[in-house]
Structure formats: C-alpha cells, structure tokens
C-alpha cells in the first residue's frame, strides 16, 4: 500500500515538473504581426536544437543581433591572440 502511494506521488511530481511554463522574450514577438516586426527591425529565425527534431523560433532585434556579432568577434580575437588556447589567462 505504501509503495503504491509512493509510486503515484513520484509519477504526479514527474508529470507536473515536465509541464513547467517557460516565459521568454520570444513570447512577446509571437503575438506581433509581420508589419510590427518589420517596423521594429525584429528578425525571427528557426534554430536547430541539439537533441531535438523540433527547431526553436528565435526572434532578435537589430541591437541584439549586433551585440551577439560583436561578442563573437571579440571571442575570436581573444582566442587568436592567445594562440587558440581558450580559457587560459596570460
């Protein structure tokens, strides 16, 4: 009797944990029309997610895209100046 109750409790906890609500900034963009997205210079693209066959829709503004590009370039420059040794300090 105790084992059945324990198993049911574990099953309920596992199911409720899987149904968590993730809120992200992309939720804001999903309700916008194409005209609003274009006016605010927001571009959406589908990104492949490792371990999933369902691509994720990611929307970013021009400022976000430029920041990510600059960060990537800075990381490449840093690795090149260290001779390709990422994570090591000089």
C-alpha positions as CSV (number, residue, x, y, z in Angstrom):
1,X,0.0,0.0,0.0
2,X,2.8,2.4,0.9
3,X,4.7,1.5,-2.2
4,X,1.7,2.3,-4.5
5,X,1.2,5.6,-2.8
6,X,4.9,6.5,-3.2
7,X,4.9,5.4,-6.9
8,X,1.8,7.5,-7.6
9,X,3.3,10.5,-5.8
10,X,6.5,10.2,-7.8
11,X,4.5,9.9,-11.0
12,X,2.5,13.1,-10.2
13,X,5.6,15.0,-9.4
14,X,7.3,13.9,-12.6
15,X,4.4,14.9,-14.7
16,X,4.0,18.3,-13.1
17,X,7.7,19.0,-13.5
18,X,7.5,18.4,-17.2
19,X,4.7,20.9,-17.7
20,X,6.7,23.9,-16.5
21,X,6.0,27.3,-18.1
22,X,9.0,28.9,-19.7
23,X,8.4,32.5,-20.5
24,X,10.9,34.2,-22.8
25,X,11.2,37.4,-24.8
26,X,10.1,35.4,-27.8
27,X,6.6,35.1,-26.4
28,X,6.3,38.9,-26.9
29,X,7.3,38.6,-30.5
30,X,5.0,35.7,-31.3
31,X,1.9,38.0,-30.8
32,X,3.3,40.7,-33.2
33,X,2.3,40.9,-36.8
34,X,4.9,40.8,-39.6
35,X,4.4,44.5,-40.2
36,X,5.1,45.2,-36.5
37,X,8.2,43.0,-36.6
38,X,9.5,44.7,-39.7
39,X,8.8,48.2,-38.2
40,X,10.8,47.4,-35.1
41,X,13.5,45.7,-37.1
42,X,13.0,42.3,-35.4
43,X,14.0,39.2,-37.4
44,X,12.9,35.7,-36.5
45,X,14.7,32.5,-37.5
46,X,14.4,28.8,-36.7
47,X,17.4,27.4,-34.9
48,X,18.2,23.7,-34.7
49,X,18.3,22.5,-31.1
50,X,20.7,19.8,-30.1
51,X,18.8,16.6,-29.1
52,X,15.5,17.7,-30.6
53,X,14.0,17.4,-34.1
54,X,11.8,20.5,-33.5
55,X,13.6,23.7,-34.3
56,X,13.2,26.7,-31.9
57,X,12.0,30.0,-33.2
58,X,14.3,32.8,-32.0
59,X,13.5,36.5,-32.6
60,X,16.0,39.2,-32.1
61,X,16.2,43.0,-32.6
62,X,18.9,44.7,-34.6
63,X,20.6,45.8,-31.4
64,X,20.7,42.2,-30.1
65,X,22.0,40.8,-33.4
66,X,24.8,43.4,-33.5
67,X,25.7,42.7,-29.8
68,X,25.9,39.0,-30.5
69,X,28.0,39.5,-33.6
70,X,30.4,41.9,-31.7
71,X,30.7,39.4,-28.8
72,X,31.5,36.6,-31.2
73,X,34.2,38.7,-33.0
74,X,35.7,39.6,-29.6
75,X,35.9,36.0,-28.6
76,X,37.6,35.0,-31.8
77,X,40.1,37.9,-31.5
78,X,40.8,36.8,-27.9
79,X,41.4,33.2,-28.9
80,X,43.7,34.3,-31.8
81,X,45.8,36.5,-29.6
82,X,46.2,33.6,-27.1
83,X,47.2,31.2,-29.8
84,X,44.0,29.3,-29.7
85,X,44.1,28.5,-26.0
86,X,40.6,29.3,-24.9
87,X,40.1,29.6,-21.1
88,X,43.7,30.2,-20.2
89,X,44.8,33.5,-18.8
90,X,48.0,35.2,-19.8
